[in-house]
């Protein structure tokens, strides 16, 4: 486990006031292929459950007038201007859409490669085994722009926990890729799946290479099997990616920390069918994490900052952020703020964004 030697470095602005220099942000869970960012307003139909949301999502994607590349580029560009320097993008793969989303997001990422590191997860949003042809497309995607293997709700969506895990672990093993699995299931069933994933992680020799996104089952501290599940996940080196979005459950950060399960932070959906909210700003997102988890003390707020920066950098292995050393860093942000806790609470936009020693401006990012 590595962390930056300092959280931030304070100085004085030429115009007066404190200048806080920090590492860049990491968005560890985002869906840029679904966004309507930069397009016209999208009126979202109601949805009562996950299946309805997925159906609405597919219909919206098929009806979208702007290309995946242009919509994803608009979102990624905004993220760069807000100080995000790396992200893990979950991108849909399925028989209904083929690989066009993978191609579109990879093309958008290449246009911003000087400013933003993008890992693409091949994500079977519409089902894996339950959606014939998707597994083959997932494998093909790994040669056409995807970096990681994804999964989703092996039991409730795919209906075959062991078959789903066999498929994704086999695919990851054959291609030497990490895994990042969405798990929305709650309660004992969700915890049981997490334990199975942890056991498979260790059996396959993938310690530290498996992330579970959302993992809502970990957010209910009343569950009798929660602590045993956390211990098994920690033994496997598994990560949890949370998004602190809307009414979604959030983890008890103290509890996960005590059991050794590391947490990264992401935006999830930004201005898409799933939610009209989102700003492509990890400053906003760490503020929401603090608000949703009841952060009050300086140490609570500083933890939210670390989760949005150094923890995400450890997960994605981004040396520029992990090795931040203040104003000497070629990758850095500058804020008008007195301290990290104040930054988390006040959520100002960065005054400057510097990547690889180059100032990032609206003109430079196209």
N, C-alpha and C positions, 0 to 999 in steps of 0.2 A: 504494500500500500504506500503510495507516495502522495505528498501534499506540497504545495508551494511553501517556500521558506518563510514568506510573509503573506498576509492576506491582502495588504494594500500599503501604499506609501503616501504620506501626506506632504504637501508643499504649499506654496503660496502662489496664487494667480497674479499675473502682472497687473490685472485690474483690481486686485484686492480680493480677500476671501480665501478659503481653503480649497486647494486642488487635491483631490484624492485620485491616485493612480492605482488601477486594479488590473488583474488578469482579465482576459476575455471570457465570454460565456459559452457554455455548451448546452445545446438543446438536444436532450438525449432521447426524445420520442416525439416525432412530428409527422404529419401526413400531408406533404406538399402537393401530391397529385390530386387531392380532393378539394383544394382551396378555391374560393371564388375571389381571392385577393386581386385587386386591380380590374376585376370585371364589375358588371352592374350588380345591384342588390338582388339577392336570392331570397325569395319567400319560402320558408321551410314548412313542409307539410307535417302534421302531427305524427308522432310515433310512440307507441306504448311499450315497446320492448326492443331488444337487440335485433331480432329478425326484421321488424318493421324498419328500423334505422338502416339496416343493410340493404333492404329492398329500395328504400328511398334514395340511398346513396348511389346504387347502381343506375337507377333511372336518371338521376341528375347527371352522372358522369356521361351516360350515353347521349344526353340532350345538350351537353355543354357546347357553346359556340366557340369559345376560346380554347386553344390547344393546351394540352397538359404542360408542354414546355413553357409557354408564355405565362400561364397561371402560376406554375411552380417558380419560374424566374422572378416574378413580381414579389412573391412571398419571401424567397431566399434573399433577394436584394434588400427588402425591408429588414430582414433579420440581421444582415451584415451591418446596415446603418445603425441598428440598435445595439451593436456590440457582440453579436453572436459570431464566433470564429469556427465552430464545428457543430455538426448536427448528425443525428441518426434518423434517417428518413424511412418510414414504413410506406412501401409503395405497392399498390394492389397488383396481383397477378391472378388471372383466372381465365377460364374458357370463354367467358363473356366479353373480355377485353383484350385477351392475348397479352403481349408484352409492351403495348404502346405506352403504358404509364411508366414502366422502367426506362424505356428509351427517352421519354419526355423529361423525366426528372434528371436522368444522367446528362442530357444535353444542357438543361438549365444549370446544373452543377458545374459543368465544364466551363460555362461562360463566366462563372464566378470563382474559378479554381484558385486565383491569386489571393482571394480574400477568405474563402470558406472551405473547410474540409467537410465533405459529405459522405457518410456511409449509407448505402441503400440496403434496406432489408426487403427481400422478396416476401410479400405478405399475402397469404391466401384468404383475403377478407370474405370471400363468398363460399368458403369451405375448401377443404383439401381433399380428403378421401370421398366426401359427400358430393363433390363437384367434379365429375369425370373430366380428365384431361389436365387438371390443374397441377398435379404432381409433376407431370412431364414438363409443363411450362415453367414450373419452379426451377427445375434442373436446368432448363435452357437459359433461364434468366441469369444464372450465375456466370455465364459466358457472355452476357450481353448488357452488363452494367450493374448487376446486383452484387453486393459484397457479403451479405449475411443471409441465412435461412430464417424465415419467420414461421410462426404457427398461430393458431387461434382456437381457444376454447375446445380442447380435444373431446370433452364429454358433451357439453350442451349444444355446441354447433355442429361438430363432426360426428358425434354419436359413437365414437370408438377411441377411447383413451389410449389403449396400448397400440392400436394400429396407427393412430396419428403420431404418437411419440416414436414408434418404430420408423415411420416415414421421415420425419424431420431430423432425427438423430442420424439415420443412415445417410441422408442427403448431406448433412453437415460433415459427417465423417469422410465420405467419399471425396468431398471437395475441400476439405480442411478449412471449413468456415465456422464462425461462431453462430450461436442461436439466439433469437430474441422472440419470445412467445407472448402474445396477448392472452391474458387470462382474466375474464370478467367474472367468472363464477365465484360465488360467495359461500360462506358457511363450511360445514364439514367436507362437502364435496370439493370445494375449491382448495381447501387445505390438503385433502388427499391427493389431488392432482399435483400440487406443489411438491409434496413429498416424493411422488413418483418421478417428477422431473429431476429433483435433486438426486435421487438414487440412480437414475439413468446418466446424469451428468458425471457422477463419480465412476460408474461402471464403464463409461466410454472414455474416461481419462480427459474430460473436458473441464477440469477445475478452472473457475474464473471466466469461462467462455459462454456462459448461459445467463441471459437476462429474462425476467418476466415483467412485462408491462402491465400496469394497472394493479394486478394482484390484489383485488379488492378483499379477498379472503383474509389477507394479512392485516386488515384495517379494523377488525372486530376483536378487541382485547378480551372479550368474554368467552371466546371459543376455547374449550379445554385443550385442544390439540395445537393451539397457536405456538406456544413456546417450543414444543418439540419440533414443529415444522420449521421454525426460525433456526433452531440449532442445526437441523439437517441441511438447510439452505446455506448456512454459514460454513459448514463442513465442506460443501460442494463449491464454495466460492461464488454462489449465485448472487446476482444483482436484482434489485427491484427498481423499476422506473415508474415514478408517480407524476401526475400532472396537475393535481389540486384544482380540478376543473368543476365548476358548477356544483351540483349536489353529489358528485362522486365521492365515495369514501376516501379518506386520507389516512396514512399510517400514523401510529404513535411513534414519533421519531426516537424518543428516548428508549423505547422498548426494542426497536430494531437495532439501535446502536449498541445496547447492552448485549444483545445476542450475536452481534458481529455481522449483520446483514447490511450491506452497503446500499445506499439509495442515490439515484440520479433523478434529474428533473427534466421534464419536457413540456411542450405546448399542447400536444395531442392535435386535435383538429382546429384549424384556424379559419373562421368564416366559411364553413362548409355545411353540408347537410346536418352534420351532427351537432353543430353549435354556431350561432351567429357571432359568438364572441372570439376574442383572441387578437393580439396586436403584433405578433412576431417579435416580442420583446421579452427577453429572459429577466430583465429588471422587473417588469410587471409580474412575471410568473413567480419569481422568488418572493415577491411581496405577497402574492396569493398563497403561496405555501406557508409563509409565516402567519398570515391571517387565519387560514383554515386549520392550522395545527396549534393555534393559541400561543404563538411565540410572544414572549413579553420581555425576557431578560436580554441583555446584550449578547450573551453566549447563544441563546436560542436564535436570535436574528443572524448572528455570524454563521451559525450552522446552515441556515437557509442559503446564505451567500456561498458557502463552500460547496453545498450540494449542487448549486447552479454553475459552479466554476470548476474547482479542482476535482470533485467527485466525478463529474461528467468527463473531465479530461482523463482521469484514470480509466474509466470505462471504455472510452473511445481511443485511448492511448495517444493523446495530443501533447507532445513534449513542450510545445511553446507555452501552453497554459500551466502544465505541471511544474515547469522550471521558471516560472515568473519570479523576477527579482527586482521589481519596482521600476523606477523611471529608466533604468538601463535596459529594460526588456524591449525587444523589437516588436513584440506583440503586446499591446496594452490599451487600456481605456483610461480616460480622464473625466472625472465628475466634479461638479461643484457640490461637495459634501464634506462634512467634518469627520465622519467615521463610517465604518461599514454598517452598523445598526441604523444610523440615520439614512444611509443610502437605501437599505432594504425597505424602510418605512416610507420615505419620501418619493422613491422611484423616479428620480430625474433621468432625463435622456443624457447619454454621454456627450460631453463637450467635444471630445475628439476620440476617434477610433484610429489606431495605428496597427497595421498588419505587415509583418516582415519589413518593418522600418518605413513603411509608406503610409501616408495619411489617406484614410478612406473618406471619400466625398461622394455626393450624389452623382457628380460628373464621372468620377473614376470607376464607379460600378455600373455604368451604362444606363 
